[in-house]
Amino acid sequence: MHGRTLIAAAAILAGAIAPIAGLADFPERDIRVVVPWGAGGGTDGIVRKITSLAEQQLDGASLYVENIEGGVSATGVGDVMSAKPDGYTIGALTYDSIVTVPWQNMLPSYKMDKLRLFARITSEPDALIVDATSDYNSLQDIVDAAKAEPGQVRVAVQNLGGRVHLTLLQLQDLTGTEFKIVSYPGGAAPQKEAILSDEVDIALTSLGDFANLIEDGTVRGVVEFSNSRNPTYDVPTAAEEGVDLQNGSFIVFAAPAGTPDDAITSLETAYKAAFDSEEFQGWVKEVGVTPDWLGANEVTQWSDETAQALFTKMDALVEAGILSK
């Protein structure tokens, strides 16, 4: 009887220990952070900055950024979707990841329900940016030039059918203009090169994407497609210029669907601490990026509502013959 009691007690103890052993502290190893755009662009810079600060909150692990370009961000985001849902692969999503790729149905396997969103860190309005020596000093200057020479004012967008292309199509529709649209897939980095080499007259992206060139006086913002002023740069809004157009990007962090709650909580907590830090808040002001936090409990609903509203807008542009799908 005594022997059976000991065996039973040992079994109970083993059962009690087993679940605890399964709840190993997260993280136990390095975490891969996928950026679905090229190195050197605005998204890459912001993700690397906040990730370096988040790493300080996670003992015993490094967070390393990997750039996986292609497919208007679909290649990199698809990599995250197919990764093991253990918290050790996460990724940064932008407007195109949440809006353009799903709307165009670019990849049948690309489904947003394959991801678990846990944070939004920025909201960045689109802007028109010119060389510092440009004669374009206002949105009206640009509109006048485009009307005087239809199809001659060269504007650098990123991917055709993407966010900034949509912004430019809406600007043309609202102002009765026609620009020469030049596509530079791969994010803001090739747009910078296009401005510096005089391949284009204007670049359309966020001010934050061109922060280093704005700071050193190489380029300047002409207008930002927002209804409120940028906290860093003295650039007029489209609303102030009499054009009712607001559009822009954002950065959202996500893990594969099925990632355990403890891993998501650890990641969200680390990125929130990094977001709130004086270093990050001071840095984003320097580079002209608007910090805008949403946590795991809010970001998925916001993402779904944003996407649906934009799908409706883009479908209307298709019906009007302004945008093709």
QUIMO-V672739 format. One record per helix or strand. SS is the DSSP state (2 for helix, 1 for strand). FROM is the first residue (numbers start at 1). TO is the last residue. If there is no record, write none. Layout:
SS|FROM|TO ; SS|FROM|TO
This chain:
2|2|22 ; 1|31|35 ; 2|42|55 ; 1|63|67 ; 2|71|81 ; 1|89|93 ; 2|95|104 ; 2|112|114 ; 1|115|131 ; 2|139|148 ; 1|154|157 ; 2|163|175 ; 1|180|183 ; 2|188|196 ; 1|202|206 ; 2|207|215 ; 1|219|224 ; 1|237|237 ; 1|248|256 ; 2|261|276 ; 2|278|287 ; 1|291|295 ; 2|296|319
